[in-house]
Amino acid sequence: MKLTAKIKLQPSPQQRVALMETLQRVNAACNAASEWAWANKTFGQYKIHHGVYYDLKERFGLSAQAAVRAVAKVADAYKLDKKTVRTFRPLGSIAYDNRILRFNLTKGTVSIWSVEGRLTIPFVCGEYQGNLLAYQKGESDLAYIKGEFYLLPTCDLPDAPLAKPVGVIGVDLGIVNIATDSDGERYSGKRLNSVRHRHRRLRRKLQRKGTKGAKRRLKKLGQKERRFAGHVNHTISKRIAEKAQRTHRAVALEDLQGIRQRVRVRRPQRSTLHSWAFHDFGRKLAYKAQRAGVRVVFVDPRNSSRECPRCGHTERANRPTQSTFQCRVCGFADHADKVAALNLSVRGWAAVSQPYLGEANRAMHGSVPESPLL
């Protein structure tokens, strides 16, 4: 499993100048390579390398491996889109590999290539990031963020063995409640939604004002909201992963890909829907569960909050309000989010217990086994 650590460099004033010059020269080299690739309509790394390698070294004073990494950055950019020429910011991040960067974890320093030669720079990081660095492998990005230099090394952690689950925790995602599990535990989104609404009102005021100070405040405000939402998702996903590990269960999540295109909402609700960070939550839960040896499956969420987990009857009238569920046939009643999570747990149990059984074979062999959660 690959994770990215974030460590802060502490360069001297002279080293800061060298790092700044390095970023500018490498990104200028990337722009030159991009112009050559666009002019020649050649976007593969191998062909760009043979077209610009010696020129980049001579014009921008790059080492051999720095020129290779610059070409790789250009080729990666054109993999996304070949419709327009790609340009790179003067202080955009640049990639290093083990030939031009080396960590000394004992001394807490890093030896890094620059246009002024090799620099030995001390770094600081938290205990969590320090533990990740023991598995550092592959590329590391040098980034200039808010006046500080950071390294973002890739860490290849060994995969934890997946434990055989005895059940499945279904997790229903939402906006009023960020997550609700099949045990009935709800993780409220009230505080996060309050922050989003307050920031949304402030953004409108600043956008109307339109001054330079207002624009700086807008940029800072967006970053603050994103960090807070990320912290909330980290906290909730960690609690669910720990519960699944403690109870020896797998986790079933809704496959919500494309939901913003499928769902139609009123104009006042559009900003709330489009700020819903369900994808970020799913990614965080998936990697935390993987580290804990917990299996995560994504299941079809259709009608999960309208289907009765007791008798299977499904209709829209089963859910008269956002939070209530009452089956029109058997009378079963509970919180709508918990009902959805229970149905997801059943679907997840089918996926976990029969991982290699296709839809056609599944229909041939009959119904899926009953979930131990119900």
Order of alpha helices (4+ residues) and beta strands (2+ residues): beta-beta-alpha-alpha-alpha-beta-beta-beta-beta-alpha-beta-beta-beta-beta-beta-alpha-alpha-beta-alpha-alpha-alpha-beta-beta-beta-alpha-alpha
